Amino acid sequence: MNIFDDPYGFPPPPDANDTSCSLDPQHPSYPVVLVNGTFNLMYDNWKVLSPKLRAAGYCVFAFNYGGGTGLLGRGRGLGPVANSALELQAFVNKVMDFTGAAKVDIVGHSQGGMMPRYYVKKLDGLNKVNHLIGLAPANHGTKNPLVGPASFFCDSCADMTSGSDFLDDLNAGNETPVTPTGPYYTVITTKLDEILIPYDSAMLKNGPSAYVTNIVLQDKCPLDVIDHHFIANDPIVARWVLHTLGRRGKPADPNFKPSCLPF
């Protein structure tokens, strides 16, 4: 039995949670933890990016979180964000114990890009995270009118509504706490985001450029039509992620120019 098996029985994305993967001089020094978005499971969210990361030499780990009751509640991120951050904390500790790594890199989508900030800021993640890469992360919530009705069965949806008590508390003061060795924060977002409204609410607003980079995909690739739901499957996004993970002691380079080819 794999120690990273999902308690609900759902499969990991391709090439993730491979216990034969080891950190050695031929591999990047930190394992990558993938954190899916609300209503998604890890397989669907990361089936494209996970094998790309593994092919680049990274050890990749993923999990489902935010469990509740009923079919929708089984690890699809519907629970309170603070509770999900505790699940992330436990999973990161498991990955670090298994690999012997001093830190992890985190790549998260939507809630999965914002929730790790709670782990960093409110729990013990400050010294355990190297890169935090958010793909359309819900850092300042959304004004999408569909989120209100969803909040009746989705606690995290209420937390991710613009102006929620949760977000006001998370964003109070320093949004991006750091040590001299990180974390390094990179936000990658799209102007065509149909869930996170406005799209630039994803951005981190008060961090120093040495530690924080905000990227709008269309600023470099104007014809990229990726939306919120599929941003983790975008090959251009994958290039940004690999670029960022390859930087030591820095977030993404805002002057990086990826290939804009859609494959």
C-alpha positions as CSV (number, residue, x, y, z in Angstrom):
1,M,0.0,0.0,0.0
2,N,1.3,3.5,-1.0
3,I,1.5,5.8,2.1
4,F,0.1,8.5,-0.1
5,D,-3.0,6.6,-1.1
6,D,-6.1,8.8,-1.0
7,P,-8.5,7.9,1.9
8,Y,-11.5,8.2,-0.5
9,G,-9.9,5.8,-3.0
10,F,-9.5,8.4,-5.7
11,P,-6.3,8.0,-7.9
12,P,-3.5,10.5,-8.0
13,P,-2.6,12.3,-11.2
14,P,-0.2,10.6,-13.6
15,D,3.4,10.2,-12.2
16,A,2.4,11.7,-8.8
17,N,2.9,10.0,-5.4
18,D,5.5,7.7,-6.9
19,T,7.4,6.3,-3.8
20,S,10.3,5.2,-6.1
21,C,11.1,8.8,-6.9
22,S,14.1,10.1,-5.0
23,L,15.8,13.4,-4.5
24,D,19.4,13.2,-5.8
25,P,21.9,15.4,-7.6
26,Q,20.2,14.6,-10.9
27,H,16.8,15.8,-9.6
28,P,15.7,19.3,-8.4
29,S,16.2,19.6,-4.7
30,Y,12.6,20.1,-3.5
31,P,9.6,17.8,-4.0
32,V,6.5,19.5,-5.6
33,V,3.2,19.4,-3.8
34,L,0.2,20.0,-6.1
35,V,-2.9,21.5,-4.4
36,N,-6.2,21.3,-6.5
37,G,-9.0,23.9,-6.6
38,T,-12.5,23.8,-5.3
39,F,-14.8,21.1,-6.7
40,N,-11.8,19.4,-8.4
41,L,-10.0,16.2,-7.5
42,M,-6.3,16.0,-7.7
43,Y,-6.4,13.7,-10.8
44,D,-8.6,16.0,-12.9
45,N,-6.7,19.1,-11.8
46,W,-3.2,17.9,-12.5
47,K,-3.4,15.2,-15.1
48,V,-1.5,17.4,-17.6
49,L,1.0,19.3,-15.4
50,S,2.0,16.4,-13.1
51,P,3.7,14.3,-15.9
52,K,5.4,17.4,-17.2
53,L,6.9,18.0,-13.8
54,R,8.0,14.4,-13.4
55,A,9.5,14.4,-16.9
56,A,11.6,17.4,-15.8
57,G,13.0,15.4,-12.9
58,Y,10.7,16.6,-10.0
59,C,9.2,14.3,-7.4
60,V,5.6,15.1,-7.5
61,F,3.0,14.6,-4.7
62,A,-0.8,15.4,-4.7
63,F,-3.7,14.9,-2.3
64,N,-7.4,15.6,-2.0
65,Y,-8.6,17.8,0.8
66,G,-11.5,19.6,2.3
67,G,-13.7,16.6,2.9
68,G,-17.3,16.8,4.0
69,T,-20.5,14.8,3.6
70,G,-22.1,13.4,0.5
71,L,-20.6,12.9,-3.0
72,L,-19.4,16.5,-3.4
73,G,-17.8,16.6,0.0
74,R,-15.3,13.8,-0.7
75,G,-12.0,15.7,-0.9
76,R,-13.2,18.4,-3.3
77,G,-12.2,21.3,-1.2
78,L,-15.6,22.3,0.1
79,G,-14.6,22.5,3.8
80,P,-13.5,25.7,5.6
81,V,-10.2,26.9,4.2
82,A,-8.5,27.0,7.6
83,N,-9.4,23.3,8.1
84,S,-8.0,22.4,4.7
85,A,-4.8,24.2,5.5
86,L,-4.4,21.8,8.4
87,E,-4.7,19.0,5.9
88,L,-2.0,20.6,3.8
89,Q,0.2,20.9,6.8
90,A,-0.1,17.2,7.6
91,F,0.5,16.3,3.9
92,V,3.6,18.5,3.6
93,N,5.0,16.9,6.8
94,K,4.4,13.5,5.3
95,V,6.2,14.4,2.1
96,M,9.1,15.9,3.9
97,D,9.5,12.9,6.2
98,F,9.3,10.5,3.3
99,T,11.8,12.4,1.0
100,G,14.0,13.9,3.6
101,A,13.6,17.3,2.0
102,A,14.1,20.4,4.0
103,K,11.3,22.2,2.1
104,V,8.7,21.7,-0.6
105,D,7.6,23.7,-3.6
106,I,3.8,24.2,-3.8
107,V,1.8,24.7,-7.0
108,G,-1.8,25.4,-6.4
109,H,-4.9,26.2,-8.4
110,S,-7.7,28.6,-7.3
111,Q,-8.4,27.8,-3.6
112,G,-5.3,25.6,-3.8
113,G,-3.2,28.7,-4.7
114,M,-4.6,30.8,-1.8
115,M,-5.0,28.2,1.0
116,P,-1.3,27.5,1.3
117,R,-0.8,31.1,2.2
118,Y,-2.8,30.4,5.4
119,Y,-0.4,27.5,6.0
120,V,2.5,29.8,5.6
121,K,1.1,32.7,7.5
122,K,-0.9,31.1,10.3
123,L,0.5,27.7,10.8
124,D,4.1,26.5,10.5
125,G,4.7,26.7,6.7
126,L,6.9,29.7,6.7
127,N,10.1,27.7,6.9
128,K,8.8,24.7,5.0
129,V,7.9,26.3,1.6
130,N,10.4,27.3,-1.0
131,H,8.2,28.3,-4.0
132,L,4.4,29.0,-3.7
133,I,3.1,29.2,-7.3
134,G,-0.6,30.1,-7.5
135,L,-2.6,29.5,-10.7
136,A,-5.5,32.0,-10.7
137,P,-5.4,31.9,-6.9
138,A,-8.3,33.3,-4.9
139,N,-6.0,35.6,-2.9
140,H,-8.6,38.4,-2.6
141,G,-11.7,36.4,-3.3
142,T,-14.3,36.8,-6.0
143,K,-17.3,39.0,-6.7
144,N,-18.8,36.3,-8.9
145,P,-22.6,36.2,-8.1
146,L,-22.7,32.4,-8.3
147,V,-20.5,32.0,-5.3
148,G,-23.2,33.2,-2.8
149,P,-25.7,30.4,-3.5
150,A,-22.8,27.8,-3.5
151,S,-21.9,29.0,0.0
152,F,-24.9,27.1,1.4
153,F,-23.1,23.8,0.9
154,C,-19.6,25.0,0.3
155,D,-17.8,26.6,3.3
156,S,-14.8,27.4,1.3
157,C,-16.9,29.3,-1.2
158,A,-18.1,31.6,1.6
159,D,-14.5,32.1,2.7
160,M,-13.5,33.0,-0.9
161,T,-16.1,35.7,-1.3
162,S,-14.6,39.1,-1.6
163,G,-14.7,40.9,1.8
164,S,-15.2,37.7,3.8
165,D,-13.9,37.7,7.4
166,F,-11.6,34.9,6.4
167,L,-9.9,36.8,3.6
168,D,-9.8,40.1,5.6
169,D,-7.9,38.2,8.3
170,L,-5.6,36.4,5.9
171,N,-4.7,39.6,4.0
172,A,-4.3,41.8,7.0
173,G,-0.9,43.3,7.4
174,N,1.8,41.5,5.4
175,E,0.3,39.3,2.7
176,T,3.6,37.6,1.9
177,P,5.6,36.8,5.0
178,V,9.2,35.7,4.2
179,T,12.5,34.7,5.7
180,P,15.8,35.4,4.0
181,T,15.4,32.1,2.2
182,G,11.7,32.4,1.1
183,P,9.0,31.6,0.5
184,Y,9.0,33.0,-3.0
185,Y,5.5,33.8,-4.3
186,T,4.5,33.7,-8.0
187,V,0.9,34.4,-9.2
188,I,-0.1,33.3,-12.7
189,T,-3.5,34.5,-13.8
190,T,-5.6,35.1,-16.9
191,K,-7.7,38.0,-18.1
192,L,-10.3,35.5,-19.2
193,D,-11.0,34.2,-15.7
194,E,-14.8,33.6,-15.5
195,I,-14.7,32.5,-11.8
196,L,-12.4,34.9,-10.1
197,I,-13.9,38.3,-10.7
198,P,-12.1,40.6,-11.1
199,Y,-9.3,38.5,-12.4
200,D,-6.6,40.7,-10.8
201,S,-7.9,39.8,-7.3
202,A,-5.5,36.9,-7.7
203,M,-2.6,39.2,-7.4
204,L,-0.5,39.7,-4.3
205,K,-0.3,43.4,-3.7
206,N,2.3,44.4,-1.1
207,G,5.2,42.0,-1.4
208,P,8.8,43.0,-2.4
209,S,9.8,42.2,-6.0
210,A,12.6,40.1,-4.7
211,Y,10.1,37.7,-3.3
212,V,6.8,38.2,-5.2
213,T,6.0,38.2,-9.0
214,N,2.5,38.6,-10.5
215,I,2.1,37.3,-14.1
216,V,-0.9,38.0,-16.4
217,L,-0.7,35.4,-19.2
218,Q,-2.0,37.7,-21.9
219,D,0.7,40.2,-21.2
220,K,3.2,37.8,-22.8
221,C,0.9,35.7,-25.0
222,P,-2.0,37.9,-26.0
223,L,-3.7,35.1,-27.9
224,D,-3.8,32.7,-25.0
225,V,-7.5,32.1,-24.3
226,I,-7.2,29.9,-21.3
227,D,-9.9,30.4,-18.5
228,H,-10.0,29.8,-14.8
229,H,-11.1,26.2,-14.9
230,F,-8.4,25.0,-17.4
231,I,-5.5,27.1,-16.4
232,A,-3.6,24.2,-14.9
233,N,-3.8,22.4,-18.3
234,D,-2.4,25.2,-20.3
235,P,1.0,24.4,-21.9
236,I,2.0,28.1,-21.6
237,V,1.3,27.9,-17.8
238,A,3.4,24.8,-17.6
239,R,6.3,26.7,-19.1
240,W,5.9,29.4,-16.5
241,V,5.8,26.8,-13.7
242,L,8.9,25.0,-14.8
243,H,10.7,28.3,-15.3
244,T,9.8,29.4,-11.7
245,L,10.6,26.1,-10.1
246,G,14.1,26.3,-11.8
247,R,14.9,29.6,-10.1
248,R,16.9,29.4,-6.9
249,G,16.2,32.1,-4.4
250,K,13.8,34.0,-6.7
251,P,10.2,34.1,-7.8
252,A,9.4,34.0,-11.5
253,D,11.3,36.5,-13.7
254,P,8.6,39.0,-14.9
255,N,10.7,39.4,-18.1
256,F,10.6,35.7,-19.0
257,K,9.1,35.1,-22.4
258,P,7.7,31.6,-22.8
259,S,6.8,30.1,-26.1
260,C,3.2,31.0,-26.9
261,L,2.6,27.8,-28.9
262,P,-0.6,26.0,-27.6
263,F,1.1,22.7,-27.4
